[in-house]
Amino acid sequence: MSTRYYIRLPDGAAARGDTAATSFTAHGAAEFAEQLQQAMRTTQVFDRWRGGQPDPDDVDPALGATDPNAVASGEQHDLHIDLVLTTTLPGDVVRHRLRLLAGSHWQLRDVTAA
C-alpha cells in the first residue's frame, strides 16, 4: 500500500542537509521533487551517507530500502515549496532521507493513504 506524504520546505534556499554529499542541490520546486524522487527510488543518497559513518557495516540495512515506483511533485509558493511524495517506503525511511537531503529544514504537513 502506498502512502502520500505532504512535505513543506519553508525556505528552499535553506533546505540543505548537514553533508554536501547527501544534501539537496535543487533551486526550484521541480528540481526538489526530482531529487526527492530519485532519493526514494535508488540507494545513492543512503550509500553516500552510510559510507561516511564510522562503521558502515553497523548501519541498519533497512534504512537503505527503495521504492522504484516512488513519485514526487513540487509546487513553489513564494519562498516555500510544497512537495507531495507517494511511496510504499515506511515513514522512518522517508524521514531519514529527508533529514539527509534537507537537514531540519522541512515539515511533514500531512500523511494519507494513496
C-alpha positions as CSV (number, residue, x, y, z in Angstrom):
1,M,0.0,0.0,0.0
2,S,1.3,3.4,-0.9
3,T,1.3,6.4,1.4
4,R,1.2,10.1,0.3
5,Y,3.4,12.5,2.3
6,Y,2.8,16.2,2.1
7,I,6.1,18.0,2.8
8,R,6.9,21.7,3.1
9,L,10.3,23.2,2.7
10,P,9.7,26.6,4.4
11,D,12.8,28.1,2.7
12,G,14.1,26.3,-0.4
13,A,17.5,28.0,-0.1
14,A,17.9,26.7,3.4
15,A,16.7,23.2,2.6
16,R,20.1,21.5,2.8
17,G,21.4,18.6,4.8
18,D,24.4,18.6,7.0
19,T,26.6,16.9,4.4
20,A,27.0,18.2,0.9
21,A,27.3,14.6,-0.4
22,T,23.7,13.8,0.7
23,S,22.1,17.2,0.5
24,F,19.6,18.7,-1.9
25,T,21.2,20.9,-4.5
26,A,18.0,22.0,-6.1
27,H,16.8,25.6,-6.6
28,G,13.2,25.1,-7.7
29,A,10.2,23.0,-6.9
30,A,10.6,20.7,-9.9
31,E,14.3,20.1,-9.1
32,F,13.5,19.4,-5.4
33,A,10.8,16.9,-6.4
34,E,13.1,15.2,-8.9
35,Q,15.9,14.9,-6.3
36,L,13.4,13.6,-3.7
37,Q,12.0,11.1,-6.1
38,Q,15.5,9.8,-7.0
39,A,16.5,9.6,-3.3
40,M,13.5,7.3,-2.7
41,R,13.9,5.2,-5.9
42,T,17.6,4.5,-5.5
43,T,20.2,3.9,-2.7
44,Q,22.5,6.7,-3.9
45,V,21.9,9.1,-1.0
46,F,21.8,6.3,1.5
47,D,25.0,4.8,0.2
48,R,26.8,8.1,0.4
49,W,25.6,8.6,4.0
50,R,26.5,5.1,5.0
51,G,30.0,5.5,3.6
52,G,30.6,8.4,5.8
53,Q,29.6,6.6,9.0
54,P,32.3,5.5,11.5
55,D,31.3,1.8,11.0
56,P,29.3,1.5,7.7
57,D,28.7,-2.2,8.4
58,D,26.8,-1.3,11.6
59,V,24.2,0.8,9.8
60,D,20.8,-0.8,9.7
61,P,20.3,-2.0,6.1
62,A,16.6,-1.4,6.3
63,L,17.3,2.3,6.1
64,G,18.5,1.6,2.5
65,A,15.1,0.4,1.3
66,T,14.0,1.8,-2.0
67,D,10.7,2.2,-3.9
68,P,11.4,2.2,-7.7
69,N,7.8,3.5,-8.2
70,A,8.0,6.4,-5.8
71,V,6.7,9.6,-7.3
72,A,7.3,13.2,-6.1
73,S,5.9,16.5,-7.3
74,G,6.5,20.0,-6.2
75,E,4.9,23.5,-6.2
76,Q,6.6,26.8,-5.5
77,H,4.7,29.3,-3.2
78,D,6.7,32.5,-2.7
79,L,9.6,31.3,-0.5
80,H,8.3,27.9,0.5
81,I,8.0,24.8,-1.6
82,D,5.3,22.1,-1.2
83,L,6.3,18.6,-2.1
84,V,4.0,15.5,-2.4
85,L,5.7,12.1,-2.2
86,T,3.8,8.9,-2.9
87,T,5.7,5.8,-1.9
88,T,5.5,2.4,-0.3
89,L,8.5,3.1,1.9
90,P,8.0,3.2,5.6
91,G,7.8,6.5,7.4
92,D,11.1,6.1,9.2
93,V,13.0,5.6,5.9
94,V,11.2,8.7,4.4
95,R,12.1,10.8,7.4
96,H,15.7,9.6,7.4
97,R,16.2,10.5,3.7
98,L,14.5,13.9,4.2
99,R,16.9,14.7,7.1
100,L,19.9,13.7,4.8
101,L,18.5,15.8,2.0
102,A,17.2,18.9,3.8
103,G,18.5,18.7,7.4
104,S,16.0,20.1,9.8
105,H,14.6,22.5,7.1
106,W,11.4,20.6,6.2
107,Q,8.0,20.0,7.7
108,L,5.7,17.0,7.4
109,R,2.3,18.6,6.9
110,D,0.1,15.5,6.4
111,V,0.1,11.8,5.6
112,T,-2.6,10.0,3.8
113,A,-3.2,6.6,2.2
114,A,-2.7,6.8,-1.6
